[in-house]
Amino acid sequence: FVLFLVVGSRVFDPLTSALTNFTEFRYFSIAGGRILTLMNEPEMKGERQSPVAGEIRFEHVSFAYQNKEVLHDINITLPKNSLTALVGPSGSGKSTVMKLCARFYDPQKGCIFFNGVPMNEINPESLMSHISMVFQDVYLFQDTIRNNIRFGKTDATEEEIIAAAKKACCHDFIMRLPKGYDTLVGEGGCTLSGGEKQRISIARAILKDAPIILLDEATASLDPENEVEVQKAIDSLIKGRTVIAIAHRLKTIKDADRIIVLDNGRIKEEGTHDELVRNEGLYAHLWNIQESISGWKL
């Protein structure tokens, strides 16, 4: 028995080490494969400078992921300094439209224009300097809150950072933290709540001061109290800008200048909230469902 324990102890450590190394090898292999896939993506080109502001127009745009077409012959005009909302069931193509606006991809068919200039002719870096994005899944760096906000404008002064935080309704909770703006957040912002991360993300976008704002379901996973605070921050962010917003909670985009309803990659209907409710189509159906659910009590 003693011999068994001695032999077992000598075998156990190397075996554990080997299993750990195997797991790490698989992890690095998968990560390396993803990096190679990214590096093999064709480089996005374009020499022209991005127009500072103007309408965004989709002309006969179709797009596919791995040969599966998810947008079919889309024609949309998003006017300057207006709020356009994209709504529809899951998988209808809303997020794809948003990603195409940010030029995460180029469409396989058709063309997207920024103020009359084809997007694929615009320098990608110049284009991104005119766009701010606030997504549902916020990523914060393992750094101070100050530097996470400053990411929107790397040469921002302390006064500009604080002003952006106040507009984003996050200054007060930051000042309640032990080290204020010098507080370190965990990787991905794991030490903060969802609402707090969203408001810091909005402060970052306010500081960048871009003329085009993309909002992708920014309040979808928040509790009612945090949703109110984040909605206040969004209201400060979007004033006087061209805004494209995705929302599951239709009440948050009720006052949009224009609502575009997507279904199975096609435009089903479009108009204002009142017009779409009167049409009694897909939007009215989704609205009535949410209104009936909002009255439920546990």
Order of alpha helices (4+ residues) and beta strands (2+ residues): alpha-beta-beta-beta-alpha-beta-beta-alpha-beta-alpha-alpha-alpha-alpha-beta-alpha-beta-beta-beta-alpha-alpha
